[in-house]
């Protein structure tokens, strides 16, 4: 799959009176961190974007309703809840000065997939977890540009997702992969020596494995840089998230794993780097603010002015870089093994992790048990005759989902939760 960095500048068809044409946008996971920041971008750029669809899990129907009313959205989807309850919430949120038309409402497990199939220019997938796979495939099938914040769907879908995507159709929204895509504009694929993915190190940077044994869920959620949801924040503490990002970088940019490095950068200002064959390294730097990569995802290949504050170059600052401690944080090493195996292995890794994160926050396992269990489940997948005889090849979505389900059952059994 060609890198999104290969996308060309806006053509005349993309311009109106010399300015970028306004794009229709569907936001999946609109009430979460990525979704709310995306809508802030739209709110501040009504001439650039129009929201034509929203979806959420259903934990905050009031917020979803207010979003639907503010942006006069014609299609609203929710995974759990009642249709009448959402309609009532929209009526309560409605402004008396300007009555919007009754939106079409979809309710149920397929709601986000239906939203992704709506006629639109861009689908921003801000859902957390592997449940984002079907909406990702639906958006690609419908021909929309996919602004991908839901890394899990690419990782577990692997070649299935890449086969659906046309050239430049997937634009990464993770800050690291957005940084790589920006830097890759400066050279051809054959000129790339290596990708360098930065990691903040999370709240436990510098701690030994022994010192991590007593970590609490509250401590794991105290990320020093980013404000994210529970799963992603915990994954950042274990560095499972960085392992997923290594796999994502391989799939997005078609660079082999041995040429993808991870370096710890506590300030989170340099979001990633590309080293070229002549020894030059290009780094993308900006204060840690997800609105910048989100705006790029919505407008790619164009930039949105004032999407986020830039660096203050008038103030003295120090940027630090450290090697990754694989002994204390083995999740990245395990992710490389999983990514190199390919096929259904990334789905197993991701699904087992989701079970472990929930168990950790429920107080049923310790912090170190998360990655230890992931490795045990991956090892068991090696030996299991179940689901498919060829685990390194994902034949179809059903094969991936079966591996996902197996990994969840196996993780629960290993942890004694079944």
Order of alpha helices (4+ residues) and beta strands (2+ residues): beta-beta-beta-alpha-beta-alpha-beta-alpha-beta-alpha-beta-alpha-beta-alpha-alpha-beta-alpha-beta-alpha-alpha-alpha-beta-beta-beta-alpha-beta-alpha-alpha-alpha-alpha
